[in-house]
Amino acid sequence: MPTAPQTTDELYEALQENDRRPYGRTRTVTAEELVDAAEQFAEPVPLVHALFELQEAYTYGSEPRKSPVVFARLLTLFDEQPEVFDERRRHLLFWRFKWVANALLALPEIPLAALRQWLTEMRDRYERAGLGLQPYYGQAYQLAAHIGEGTTLAHELWAGRPRTPLSDCEACEICELARHHLAAGDDERALGVWEPVLAGKESCQEEPARSVSYALLPLLRTGRTDRARELHLAGYRGCRRNPSMSAEIGRHLEFCALTGNEARGLELLAENRNLFDEVESPLEMSGFLTGVEVLLQRVELLGHGELPAAGYAGRTWTVAALRAEVRGRGEDLAARFDARNGTTAHTDRRRARLERAPLLDALELTLRTRRLDDVTPAAPVAAPAARTDAGAPESLPELILRARALEKEGHPDARACWERLRTRAAARDYTHPEDPAVGPLVRLRADLLADEAGRAGEKDEFADSAALHEEAAGLYDDAGAPGDAAFARACALLATAEIPAEGDGEDAGAKAAALTAAHAAMVRLHEETPGLAPHQEARLLRLRATALGMRLQTSGSEEHVAPVFAEADLLHAFATRHDVGSQISGALLLRASTHALSGDLPAAVTETDSLLDRLKASGPAWHLPRTLGLRGRLQLGLRDAPAAHADLAEGLRLAADWPAGTVDTSRIHSDLAEACMHLGRPDEALRHLTRSAELDLRGGSRTDAFCTYSNAAQLCLDLGRVEDCIALLDSLLAGPDVTGGELDDRLVAQLRLTRARALHAGEDLKAATAELLVLAAESADWEDDPGSHAMIAAETAVLLGESGEFGRAREVAEQALAAHARAPRYEQLSNCLRELARLQAQQQGPDGLPDALARLADAGRVADEARAAGYEARGRSLDTALAYEYGRVHAHAGEYEAAVSALDEALVLIGEPGPEEGSAEEWAECVRLAGAVEGLYLERPAPALARLDSAVSRLTALGHTEEAGELGSLAARLRDEE
């Protein structure tokens, strides 16, 4: 706290500000400082308020040892100066007797006798104050349930009594009742009791998140897996990283462990690593540690004990090591509670959780489904020995010759052979075979370098690829293999042409020129290299054609089309003459792609059809998936989504027959997502998008992966799958690519922006606003992109308005306007300002009208600027929307005559409705509001009915029956009230 409050007004303002903070150390420390500040004032009321705030911070910050101490001060103040406690403060004081009971219960060092003595104190205080005893019996039941003895009688004494104003809220009592039935083994009855809370009809500070955590396993046991999945996502978000709900986090980890989601469990554990150090409640920590142990135990049983795990600060943990640590601490806590209580209840409950068998082999919890194998770091392992068709181990000469033969053919199995050879050649005891057919060691080293160069190129590491190819070429020269050296140099030329130019972006003309130069150098290299074998010459011709194809793709120039066809035809003729099958199909594929790039999609499909016929008849079979993928994309271009989906799905099916990396399956999944969207199957599209992203991420294409994930998250939000969207984004934002700063900051900002929008859609206004405020502050420094800051600030201002913080909303809106002046965002700013005006008039009525009109005046200036710039809004015009909003704002503020005038102006701007749907809907809504204001608030039913009847006739004649029906209903209401 920068400066201590000097007046009581400043103190109350600071208390309100602290109340907006999340529970945790910052809020607690500030609350402690505010108590110190309150003690300087002569009047006791400010101190009472500060002490209440401090006790709340301790309670929900998981510091049960400190909460009773603060309450003792409050109780002393009450005994000494009861007049200080008005009805509200008195109610709060007696309510918090229960908080102290819960705090003492959570501390095993507090004797059982002291717990009972506190309950006696509570009962005596309640009786003297003339308060009902149901809350006392509720606490007595919770103590019995904690100890594990006398629960039946305690339950009857509590549950059979009528509720009082000091009873726990409905949601909390429902949770206790349901847990009572759960402890008795009656899942169905427990879930029936829980339903109002699980359905969101009853809630409080900790509900429904607490109930959800207990209900997850009963839901699974009773076959309600979809509901369990849905509630896990929403419930986990309600308690993540919260020290006072660490036991709930433990139950979510247990749920992951028992549903085949161990990898997600480890991810959630990492996200909640803070709990190991921040939870001060032994009871909460006991519940958390047991859930952690269930998860770690399951991971270790599956053979992944050496996986890294997030644990206590100060050291690096494996799953096995952390499990041992957690087990010792968990057993100790359970034993301490049992020693205090004189029972074995805590040890027994802990053992029961650890002995539970998995309930499902695999339940898909999130869109980003991951297995333990996916999070296992790659470790160098000895490659298995290759075997001949007869099953005997393949000798080293056989393996080398086989790798070269497969490479010559372009077969995808070549890569695995090179990998085995790389491992064997790196061994200390490696001895190169003295076999003339194999050649010298230097040639094998060249082969391995060429393979490594190809891998680097696939990862877009073009500079490395070019250098490796050049090095390989030198070794081939040393080995007396000029044909292979020439091909390696040609590959280096192409890789060099693909190295991005320095600066913010690469000029297409410069890249096209580089590819032109590379092609010319390849032609010279080809002509100057004598004695090329047919397969080597065909590969050089393929590279030449590829360079020109890439040039066409870069430039899009019509003059670059014919040279590609010429090189492709040259390749095709040569490969046909020498029967180089893989290059024949390569030439045909290049022709099809060139037709597509030149805009002749039907010709491209015809070429692809011919190629598919050849591949099915003569092979090579590994070219089929790629060719089907191309035809699928062409069909998308021709708007034949069913045909595209069929081709792409078949391509994906065939790709599974070949090693990973043979086919760009990520691209096929992405194209399938597009086809699914055209076919009206968005959920299927979502699965393909996430699969595409995950494949890109595994392949090292980090930016492509996160861009696709961003699209998936937005689609998820558009589909109304809010919790799925948030869970996906939380997983991505907590990943090492983001936390390690390896991802572009603007892409991360887009993910966070989508998350904020999802939180808003999920009615978590506080979290959404907090996220947007941070984003708005960060984007203010984007000197190169003020437009994005304008858009983010505008959205932030609206959310602040929804929260009723109009002062802050105005400040952020002014930031948006300043950024808009540099990079106009007419529609976003107009929408923001109009919405702020509506919210202020709606929430504050006449008092908010001046500020609301000021916002509308700002929106008017934005509309004027847009008109002068020739900007056309995507929906209704900004002037029309503004006139309509003037009507709504005046109506909310009780200025009904002004409202009708503004709405009449809006109707003129909208114009008469036509057959199209959009304008009729907008016009009808304007008529409806004008009719309601005129007929109901101004009590002039006759003109209002004339307006409505005329509009109904007009809309009916145009076929807009739904809009006409709504206006007719309003007219009927006005007639009934006459």
Sequence and secondary structure as in RCSB ss.txt:
>XXXX:A:sequence
MPTAPQTTDELYEALQENDRRPYGRTRTVTAEELVDAAEQFAEPVPLVHALFELQEAYTYGSEPRKSPVVFARLL
TLFDEQPEVFDERRRHLLFWRFKWVANALLALPEIPLAALRQWLTEMRDRYERAGLGLQPYYGQAYQLAAHIGEG
TTLAHELWAGRPRTPLSDCEACEICELARHHLAAGDDERALGVWEPVLAGKESCQEEPARSVSYALLPLLRTGRT
DRARELHLAGYRGCRRNPSMSAEIGRHLEFCALTGNEARGLELLAENRNLFDEVESPLEMSGFLTGVEVLLQRVE
LLGHGELPAAGYAGRTWTVAALRAEVRGRGEDLAARFDARNGTTAHTDRRRARLERAPLLDALELTLRTRRLDDV
TPAAPVAAPAARTDAGAPESLPELILRARALEKEGHPDARACWERLRTRAAARDYTHPEDPAVGPLVRLRADLLA
DEAGRAGEKDEFADSAALHEEAAGLYDDAGAPGDAAFARACALLATAEIPAEGDGEDAGAKAAALTAAHAAMVRL
HEETPGLAPHQEARLLRLRATALGMRLQTSGSEEHVAPVFAEADLLHAFATRHDVGSQISGALLLRASTHALSGD
LPAAVTETDSLLDRLKASGPAWHLPRTLGLRGRLQLGLRDAPAAHADLAEGLRLAADWPAGTVDTSRIHSDLAEA
CMHLGRPDEALRHLTRSAELDLRGGSRTDAFCTYSNAAQLCLDLGRVEDCIALLDSLLAGPDVTGGELDDRLVAQ
LRLTRARALHAGEDLKAATAELLVLAAESADWEDDPGSHAMIAAETAVLLGESGEFGRAREVAEQALAAHARAPR
YEQLSNCLRELARLQAQQQGPDGLPDALARLADAGRVADEARAAGYEARGRSLDTALAYEYGRVHAHAGEYEAAV
SALDEALVLIGEPGPEEGSAEEWAECVRLAGAVEGLYLERPAPALARLDSAVSRLTALGHTEEAGELGSLAARLR
DEE
>XXXX:A:secstr
  S   SHHHHHHHHHHHHTS SSHHHHHHHHHHHHHHTTSSSSHHHHHHHHHHHHHHHHTT TTTHHHHHHHHH
HHHHH GGG  HHHHHHHHHTHHHHHHHHHT TTS HHHHHHHHHHHHHHHHHTT  SHHHHHHHHHHHHHHTSS
HHHHHHHHHTS   TTS  HHHHHHHHHHHHHHTT HHHHHHHHHHHHTTSS  SSTTHHHHHHHHHHHHHTT H
HHHHHHHHHHHHTTTT GGGHHHHHHHHHHHHTTT HHHHHHHHHHTTTHHHH   HHHHHHHHHHHHHHHHHHH
HTT TTSEE  STTS EEHHHHHHHHHHHHHHHHHHHHHHHTSSHHHHHHHHHHT   S S    SSS   HHHH
S          B TTSSB  HHHHHHHHHHHHHHT TTHHHHHHHHHHHHTSTT      TTT  HHHHHHHHHH
HHHHHHHHTT HHHHHHHHHHHHHHHHHTT HHHHHHHHHHHHHHHHTS  SSSS  HHHHHHHHHHHHHHHHHH
HHH  S  HHHHHHHHHHHHHHHHHHHHHH  GGGHHHHHHHHHHHHHHHHHTT HHHHHHHHHHHHHHHHHTT 
HHHHHHHHHHHHHHHHHH  GGGHHHHHHHHHHHHHHTT HHHHHHHHHHHHHHHTTS TTSS HHHHHHHHHHH
HHHTT HHHHHHHHHHHHHHHHHTT HHHHHHHHHHHHHHHHHTT HHHHHHHHHHHHTSHHHHTT S HHHHHH
HHHHHHHHHHHTT HHHHHHHHHHHHHHHTT TT HHHHHHHHHHHHHHHHHTT HHHHHHHHHHHHHHHHHS  
HHHHHHHHHHHHHHHHHHHGGGGHHHHHHHHHHHHHHHHHHHHHT   SSS HHHHHHHHHHHHHHHTT HHHHH
HHHHHHHHHH S  SSHHHHHHHHHHHHHHHHIIIIIS  HHHHHHHHHHHHHHHHHTT HHHHHHHHHHHHHHH
HH 
